[in-house]
Amino acid sequence: MTTKTSESMVFSRRTLLRAAALAPLATIPVLARSQTGTAFTPQVGQSGKDVIWVPTPDALVDRMLRMAQVTPDDFVVDLGSGDGKIVIAAARDFKARSLGVEFNPDMVSLSRRNAETAGVAGRARFEQGDIFTFDYSAATVVTMYLLPGLNLKLRPQLLKMRPGTRLVTHQFTMGSWEPDDSATVENRPGYLWIVPAAVGGSWKLTTTEPRGANEGSVAFSQVFQQVTGTSRMSSMEGRLRGVRLTGDRLSFEAMDERGMLRSYMGRVSGDRIDGTTQSADGVMGQFTATRVGAATPVDAGRD
Ligand SMILES: C[S@@+](CC[C@H](N)C(=O)[O-])C[C@H]1O[C@@H](n2cnc3c(N)ncnc32)[C@H](O)[C@@H]1O
């Protein structure tokens, strides 16, 4: 396992270095003053605290932010923000508030100047800091172009973020987490994950429709956003079908008390789920689920 990880790290560093070699010169920003007052020229491939600097190509930046469906209501944080291009694009093209966290102070100064030049200094901010200690919990979108091992190291923190937070990476995945979406632009992959609500455990289910109310139970098992489960309604037991969890939105199909499939679509809020339901013969109703016992922490999956 260790060997496999270190082999893939070496491979990933090579991938990043190859990307550095291929990065068009046009992506290298203009001269900036360094912290010491001397001229600072960023070099693609220059070393960084945990990973070198290689900028994400413009077209992929745009695609990553579109995959995350960034709007003016979002707060976009780029972890290891380099010259600030993702942060600036989020503010300029999507009118979001945005923040770059970058360890290299010269890159932070450069980013601030780039934001001023782009006319978005009011919405796009930059902080010098370490992504492993910086508090970015208020973000609604987190972007990353790091390394596989760094993505894995960030997973516990990312998993604690508010359900619905979008995580977008360039090039590298989040270990065994199944992406919610992906795209390839100019041969570079981008991936999206949506932080799921914690639904693991047992729930009491109450369904109300014009024909009356019924009580039953459901139980969910969860690995990141992948959910499976079982249900019991009256004497009818079975596996849940088509379970889908996107942030705090949960939908599934379960066998009802008459042995027919019923669909459920609801919103998870802590230990409660509220939503609508539809029977196989088209009768609409409402449902509420309340968790019985403690929530099962979300299983982050294998590396
Ligand atoms: C591959 S570059 C990506 C730059 C930018 N996000 C982009 O996609 O264009 C990674 C950046 O992370 C920065 N970095 C490395 N380790 C860091 C750490 N522990 N905390 C903050 N920034 C870090 C590097 O200086 C570099 O600018």
PDBQT file of the ligand as one rigid body, heavy atoms in Angstrom, charges set to zero:
ROOT
HETATM    1  C1  LIG A 401      -0.038  23.370  -8.760  1.00  0.00    +0.000 C 
HETATM    2  S1  LIG A 401      -0.074  25.032  -8.131  1.00  0.00    +0.000 S 
HETATM    3  C2  LIG A 401      -1.772  25.470  -8.439  1.00  0.00    +0.000 C 
HETATM    4  C3  LIG A 401      -1.993  26.962  -8.525  1.00  0.00    +0.000 C 
HETATM    5  C4  LIG A 401      -3.466  27.381  -8.767  1.00  0.00    +0.000 C 
HETATM    6  N1  LIG A 401      -4.349  26.768  -7.803  1.00  0.00    +0.000 N 
HETATM    7  C5  LIG A 401      -3.895  26.980 -10.143  1.00  0.00    +0.000 C 
HETATM    8  O1  LIG A 401      -4.628  25.981 -10.278  1.00  0.00    +0.000 OA
HETATM    9  O2  LIG A 401      -3.520  27.692 -11.109  1.00  0.00    +0.000 OA
HETATM   10  C6  LIG A 401      -0.032  24.752  -6.364  1.00  0.00    +0.000 C 
HETATM   11  C7  LIG A 401       0.201  25.988  -5.504  1.00  0.00    +0.000 C 
HETATM   12  O3  LIG A 401       0.108  25.610  -4.134  1.00  0.00    +0.000 OA
HETATM   13  C8  LIG A 401       1.049  26.345  -3.371  1.00  0.00    +0.000 C 
HETATM   14  N2  LIG A 401       1.285  25.586  -2.129  1.00  0.00    +0.000 N 
HETATM   15  C9  LIG A 401       2.047  24.474  -1.959  1.00  0.00    +0.000 A 
HETATM   16  N3  LIG A 401       1.944  24.021  -0.699  1.00  0.00    +0.000 NA
HETATM   17  C10 LIG A 401       1.106  24.865  -0.034  1.00  0.00    +0.000 A 
HETATM   18  C11 LIG A 401       0.603  24.917   1.289  1.00  0.00    +0.000 A 
HETATM   19  N4  LIG A 401       0.915  24.004   2.207  1.00  0.00    +0.000 N 
HETATM   20  N5  LIG A 401      -0.229  25.934   1.619  1.00  0.00    +0.000 NA
HETATM   21  C12 LIG A 401      -0.562  26.886   0.705  1.00  0.00    +0.000 A 
HETATM   22  N6  LIG A 401      -0.132  26.883  -0.578  1.00  0.00    +0.000 NA
HETATM   23  C13 LIG A 401       0.686  25.871  -0.947  1.00  0.00    +0.000 A 
HETATM   24  C14 LIG A 401       2.246  26.449  -4.301  1.00  0.00    +0.000 C 
HETATM   25  O4  LIG A 401       3.078  27.530  -3.918  1.00  0.00    +0.000 OA
HETATM   26  C15 LIG A 401       1.558  26.635  -5.653  1.00  0.00    +0.000 C 
HETATM   27  O5  LIG A 401       1.398  27.995  -5.951  1.00  0.00    +0.000 OA
ENDROOT
TORSDOF 0
